[in-house]
Structures are given as C-alpha cells and as structure tokens.
Amino acid sequence: MMLMIETNSKREFSRSGALSMPLLDAGKARTLLLSLDAGQAVAPCQMPFLVLYYFIEGQGQIRIGDEQAEFQPGSLVAVPAGAVRSISASHQTRVLAVQIP
C-alpha cells in the first residue's frame, strides 16, 4: 500500500519558535517536517541515530560539531549519530528530517 504525504500543503510557522510536525513513523525510521521562520533556530542537540536533513525551502546555516555550512533549497545534509547539530534560518525555512536508527 502506497502512502503519499504532500508537504507543500504543510506550511505552518510560529512566531514563538521552530515547529516540528511528525509526518511518518515507519517503525525504525521517522520523518519530521521542521518549519523555522526567519531568525529562528534549532538549538544545539544530539541524536542517537543518523539524521538526514533535506532543505525544501529557505536559507541559513547548519552546524555539525565544529563545522558550519550554508544551506539552500535542495541541500541534503547527513548528520552522524551522536554529533551535535544546530540549524539557524535566515529566511523562512522548511526541512524534511529523516531519523534512521
């Protein structure tokens, strides 16, 4: 059975901080849609699993450990398990996050 989720219709943002919307929990892998308004950030955090971030829209910076890079629409970033990461949005940003144990 196919499951299709249209992320283009999920365009919610909050002035009080980044939003995290669960999209799919497939047992071992979990998919979230993160929405950040311009100037918002995801504080440094550490996950016990690999996380893939696919930037649907927006611009800003992602920091992994001591490394920092600019992202733009279409950027795909793989963050290893246990690595400290943070995301800062300079423009309204939507990110697909896939957590893989």
Secondary structure as GFF3:
##gff-version 3
##sequence-region A 1 101
A	DSSP	three_ten_helix	7	9	.	.	.	ID=ss1
A	DSSP	beta_strand	19	26	.	.	.	ID=ss2
A	DSSP	beta_strand	29	36	.	.	.	ID=ss3
A	DSSP	beta_strand	41	46	.	.	.	ID=ss4
A	DSSP	beta_strand	50	57	.	.	.	ID=ss5
A	DSSP	beta_strand	60	64	.	.	.	ID=ss6
A	DSSP	beta_strand	67	71	.	.	.	ID=ss7
A	DSSP	beta_strand	76	79	.	.	.	ID=ss8
A	DSSP	beta_strand	84	89	.	.	.	ID=ss9
A	DSSP	beta_strand	93	100	.	.	.	ID=ss10
###
